[in-house]
Amino acid sequence: MAAGLLWSYVSPRAPYQITEQGPVLADPSTQALIGADGWYAVITGGLGLGCAAVAWFAGKRHQLAVVVGLGAGGLLAACLTLWVGSTFTLGVVTVEAAAAPGVKVVAGSLRLTAEGVLMAWPLLGVAFFMLLEGLHGYRESPLRQPYGLEYKNLS
C-alpha cells in the first residue's frame, strides 16, 4: 500500500482538456505518461529486489515455495500498488500544456500506459533470488575443484 502512495506522490500527471466529449489529452507529445510508467517500474522493481534478498536469507529450506511466493506475491503486490496509486491522489505534479484561452486544463488520473511494467516486481524478485541461489550454490559446489586433482604442498 505504501508503494502505491509513493508512486502517486512522485509521478507526474498528464494534462487533459475538458471538452463536451470528455477529457482529451491536452499535449499528445507529453512525457508524463512515460514518467509515470518509469516511476512505477523503479518503485516496484526495487521492492522486488528487496523482497528477494529477504526471502533468500529467510527461506533456505523451502526454496520452491519461496520462488512461487515471490512470483505470485509480487504480481499481487504490483496489482495492489497500481490500484492504490491510481485511486489515491497525493502530490499531484501537473505537466503544463499549451491551451487556448478559456479552455480548462486539469491533471489526469494516474494510470499505466505500458502494462508490462506490472511484471517488474515479480520478475526482478524471482530473478534476483535465483541469482543469489546460483552464486551460493557455485561457492559451495564440489565441482569448483577439478576431478582427481588434489592440492599438495610441493615443498
matplotlib code that plots the C-alpha trace (Angstrom):
import matplotlib.pyplot as plt

x = [0.0, 2.9, 4.3, 1.1, 1.1, 4.7, 4.0, 1.1, 3.2, 6.2, 4.6, 3.8, 0.2, -0.6, -2.6, -6.1, -8.6, -12.2, -14.4, -18.0, -16.9, -15.0, -11.3, -8.9, -5.1, -4.0, -0.5, -0.1, 3.7, 3.8, 6.4, 4.3, 2.7, 6.2, 7.4, 4.5, 5.4, 9.1, 8.4, 6.2, 8.9, 11.6, 9.5, 8.1, 11.4, 13.3, 10.7, 11.0, 14.8, 14.4, 11.8, 14.1, 17.0, 14.9, 13.4, 16.8, 18.1, 14.9, 13.7, 16.6, 14.7, 11.7, 13.2, 10.5, 7.8, 9.8, 10.2, 6.5, 5.6, 7.9, 6.3, 2.6, 3.0, 5.0, 2.2, -0.4, 1.6, 2.1, -1.6, -2.3, 0.3, -1.4, -4.8, -3.7, -1.6, -4.4, -7.1, -5.5, -4.1, -1.1, 1.2, -0.2, 2.5, 0.9, 2.9, 2.0, 0.3, -0.4, -4.2, -6.4, -7.6, -10.7, -10.0, -9.8, -6.7, -6.6, -4.3, -5.3, -5.6, -2.6, -2.5, -0.1, 0.3, 2.7, 1.1, 4.3, 5.8, 3.4, 5.9, 8.8, 8.1, 7.7, 10.3, 13.1, 12.2, 12.4, 15.5, 17.4, 16.5, 17.8, 21.0, 21.7, 20.9, 23.1, 26.1, 25.7, 25.4, 28.5, 30.5, 29.5, 29.9, 32.5, 32.7, 34.8, 37.8, 38.8, 38.1, 41.0, 43.2, 44.4, 46.3, 49.6, 52.3, 55.3, 57.9]
y = [0.0, 2.4, 1.7, 2.8, 6.0, 6.7, 6.1, 8.5, 11.1, 11.1, 10.5, 13.4, 13.6, 14.2, 17.3, 16.8, 19.4, 19.1, 19.0, 18.1, 14.6, 14.2, 14.6, 14.7, 14.6, 18.2, 17.6, 14.3, 14.6, 14.8, 12.6, 12.5, 9.1, 7.6, 9.2, 7.6, 4.2, 4.7, 5.6, 2.6, 0.3, 1.8, 1.6, -1.9, -3.3, -2.1, -3.7, -6.9, -6.9, -6.2, -9.0, -11.4, -10.6, -11.1, -14.3, -15.7, -15.2, -16.4, -19.2, -21.5, -24.7, -24.3, -22.7, -23.8, -22.4, -19.2, -18.8, -19.4, -17.0, -14.3, -14.6, -14.8, -12.4, -10.0, -9.9, -9.4, -6.6, -5.0, -5.0, -3.6, -0.9, 0.0, 0.2, 2.2, 4.6, 5.3, 5.6, 8.0, 11.2, 12.6, 15.4, 16.0, 17.3, 18.6, 19.0, 22.3, 22.2, 25.0, 25.5, 28.1, 30.9, 29.8, 26.1, 24.2, 22.0, 19.6, 16.9, 13.5, 10.4, 8.2, 5.1, 2.8, 3.0, 0.1, -2.8, -4.8, -2.9, -4.8, -7.6, -5.6, -6.7, -10.5, -10.7, -8.9, -10.7, -14.2, -13.4, -11.9, -14.8, -17.2, -15.2, -15.3, -19.0, -19.7, -17.8, -19.6, -23.0, -22.3, -21.3, -24.5, -26.8, -29.6, -29.0, -25.9, -28.3, -30.4, -34.1, -36.2, -33.2, -32.8, -29.8, -30.9, -28.9, -29.4, -28.0]
z = [0.0, 0.8, -2.7, -4.3, -2.2, -3.1, -6.8, -6.6, -4.8, -7.2, -10.6, -12.9, -14.2, -17.9, -18.7, -20.0, -21.5, -20.5, -23.6, -24.4, -25.3, -22.0, -21.1, -24.0, -23.7, -23.9, -25.1, -27.1, -27.0, -23.2, -21.4, -18.3, -19.3, -19.7, -16.5, -14.5, -16.0, -15.2, -11.6, -11.2, -12.6, -10.3, -7.2, -7.7, -9.2, -6.1, -3.8, -5.8, -5.3, -1.5, -1.2, -2.9, -0.7, 2.5, 1.1, 0.2, 3.7, 5.4, 3.2, 2.5, 3.4, 1.1, -2.0, -4.5, -2.2, -1.8, -5.6, -6.2, -3.4, -4.8, -8.2, -7.2, -4.3, -6.4, -9.0, -6.4, -4.8, -8.1, -8.9, -5.4, -5.9, -9.2, -7.6, -4.6, -6.7, -9.2, -6.6, -4.1, -5.3, -3.5, -4.5, -8.0, -10.2, -13.4, -16.6, -18.2, -21.6, -24.1, -24.3, -25.9, -23.5, -21.6, -22.0, -18.8, -18.4, -15.4, -14.2, -15.4, -13.3, -12.8, -14.9, -16.6, -20.4, -20.6, -18.7, -19.0, -16.0, -13.8, -14.1, -12.6, -9.0, -9.6, -12.4, -10.6, -7.3, -8.8, -10.9, -8.0, -5.8, -8.5, -8.9, -5.1, -5.0, -8.0, -6.6, -3.3, -4.9, -7.0, -4.0, -2.1, -5.1, -5.2, -9.0, -8.4, -7.9, -10.9, -10.6, -9.2, -8.6, -5.1, -4.0, -2.3, -0.8, -3.2, -0.8]

ax = plt.figure().add_subplot(projection="3d")
ax.plot(x, y, z, "-o")
ax.set_aspect("equal")
plt.show()
